[in-house]
Amino acid sequence: MQTPRVTTDTPGGATPLDTRRARAGRGAAGTATAPAGKGASASFSELLQRVKAEGLLDLTPRWYYGRISVNTAMIVGGLAAFALIGDSWWQLLVAAWMGLCGAQSAFMWHEAGHKAMFRSRWTADVVGYFHANLVNGVSYGWWVNHHNRHHSHPNHLDLDPDIGRRTAIFDIKQYATRTGVQRFVVRYQSVLFFVLLTLEAFKMNRTAVRAIVKGDTKRPVLETTLLVVRAAFYLSLVFWLLPPGLAVAFLLVQHAVLGVYFGMIFAPNHKGMEIRDGEEETLDWLERQVLTSRNITPSPLIDFLYGGLNYQIEHHLFPAMPQKHLARARVLTMEYCAERGIPYVEMGFWASYKEVAGFLHEVSAPVRRGEGDAAAAARLA
């Protein structure tokens, strides 16, 4: 069956926003309209039955044992190189490598948090706390709650915490809440959004501490212990083997690479796709996940770099699906969307970032024209 692919070409001189609305079957004002053909009768339960019939929701723990082994080998290799190279600026390459390793380990706590790895909750939690708190300095308990809310209402201005915690704005109505330096960032957010990703890992570390202090985690003693052990081991090792200047440079490079990698994973997934607001959700589960998500065209390299999150549509439709099965689920989902007239957005690696940057530039255009406050007030009225 021929399945739909949505490209980033803008037809007939239309604006990028008009093109995105057309892709999502939206009217000029961005309000929901009935899709053509059979779209109105689309049912998530029907797609779910097709997925279950092929066993795509069955867990694959052996596959994850192999994945964890690969991650462990990568980290051990990095530590070995760190010890062998010693006092040398070549250590900055090791720092970059360890940043990549940190992001790869993040896929493990992500899968554990979705219970896509093991049936045992205890086993999943061990994997989650180890890879989040101990390896990356992130609060696993905070992240699980935060991420579950994101999955329930992706790209919803009032209900998706991933939108609310960013400095960048995704709708002009958000501009009124930005102050000082934040407003400068918004003005040039199509560029600064990506630049500020270098700080993302530091922000996640800071959020972990704040979450524990505020009592937003179920196991504060465990999480605190793991974070302290990580900091003590990590900082002692770096400052013991390297002189202060090089040690600081190592920390900065490692965290910058980790932050940019995090950003590479999450930025293309939803930015520039359908956005809603208000006190209630306006889309059913199937539309909510498909119309707000964007896939990156798969390949063995892309699958590895994204940890399977390039299949963002399928991941959002079936959060507990093991990574190994997402590729097959993609085929079934594309076929189903084609049958029912539901737009399915997938594009290449570079095209996705171009789309995100274009969306951020367009949203902040009123700010650059000096119309930000008026536009925000008009949207809130």
Summary of the structure (lengths in Angstrom):
residues: 381
radius of gyration: 21.6
end to end distance: 47.0
largest distance: 66.6
contacts: 1196
relative contact order: 0.16
helix: 67%
strand: 2%
